[in-house]
Structure formats: C-alpha cells, structure tokens
C-alpha cells in the first residue's frame, strides 16, 4: 500500500462472479464494484479509506448476513446485554476468535447457525 491511496494494493474479488472489483466513488461514499459491470452487478461496501467492509459475498449470503445482524443486534439493542457482551457471547457460542466474530465475514451457513443459536437462547428477564 502507498501513503496516498491505502486501497491501491488491495485485491477484492466479486462475491457474485469472482472477477476483480474496482474501488469506486458514489454520492454515498466509496464502494467496490465488479469490473464486469453491467454483465455482473456485484458490489461491496468500503470503509472511507477504501478497505473492504468484511468479505464480498453473493446475494444469498448478503441476505443471510442481514438477517443474522438483525437477530444479533436484538441481543444488545434490547438492553439485555451490552454490545461487547453480545460479541463475547457470539464468540463462545460459535467457537470463534475475536477476529473471526464479524458477521460481514460469515458464510451463509454461519449466519443460519447464529440465527438458530439466538432463537434457542434463553432470554434474560429484564
């Protein structure tokens, strides 16, 4: 990576077709877009400095990640636990390291498993 463009040396592969993605700018900020556009419409989010947000995925996996995040967020947004404790619970329940415990990196199967673990989890009395 160089000092002027930290994303210059990053290679991101499209979650839809496997082609290389290019860092692009929109009115909403930076994002990664498939170089095969318009044949492939794969996109992936980016941090302001261009680093990818998680791991690119196909549409099915992206939808599973959205569902998993919604389920996971109920653990801490409900006040049942603080956000840090929710991530600690997820690490333990799914046998993940702290670095692995990012839903944006999960496979579809991991997302389904997380949703099932949350649904089966006894609720604390508030």
QUIGIWO-V378152 format. One line per field, one symbol per residue. phi: phi as a letter, one per 20 degrees, with the letter a starting at -180 (. if undefined). burial: 1 if it has 24 or more other ideal C-beta (glycine too) atoms within 12 Angstrom, else 0. Layout:
phi->???
burial->???
This chain:
phi->.dffcfegeedddffecnffddfcccfepfbdcffegefddfcbfcfgenffemdgbfgffgfffffffffffffdffnfbfggffffffgffdldfgfeecgfdfegffffffgffffeffeffe
burial->000000100101111100001110000001111110000001111100011111111100110110111011001000000000011011000100000011110110011011101100000000
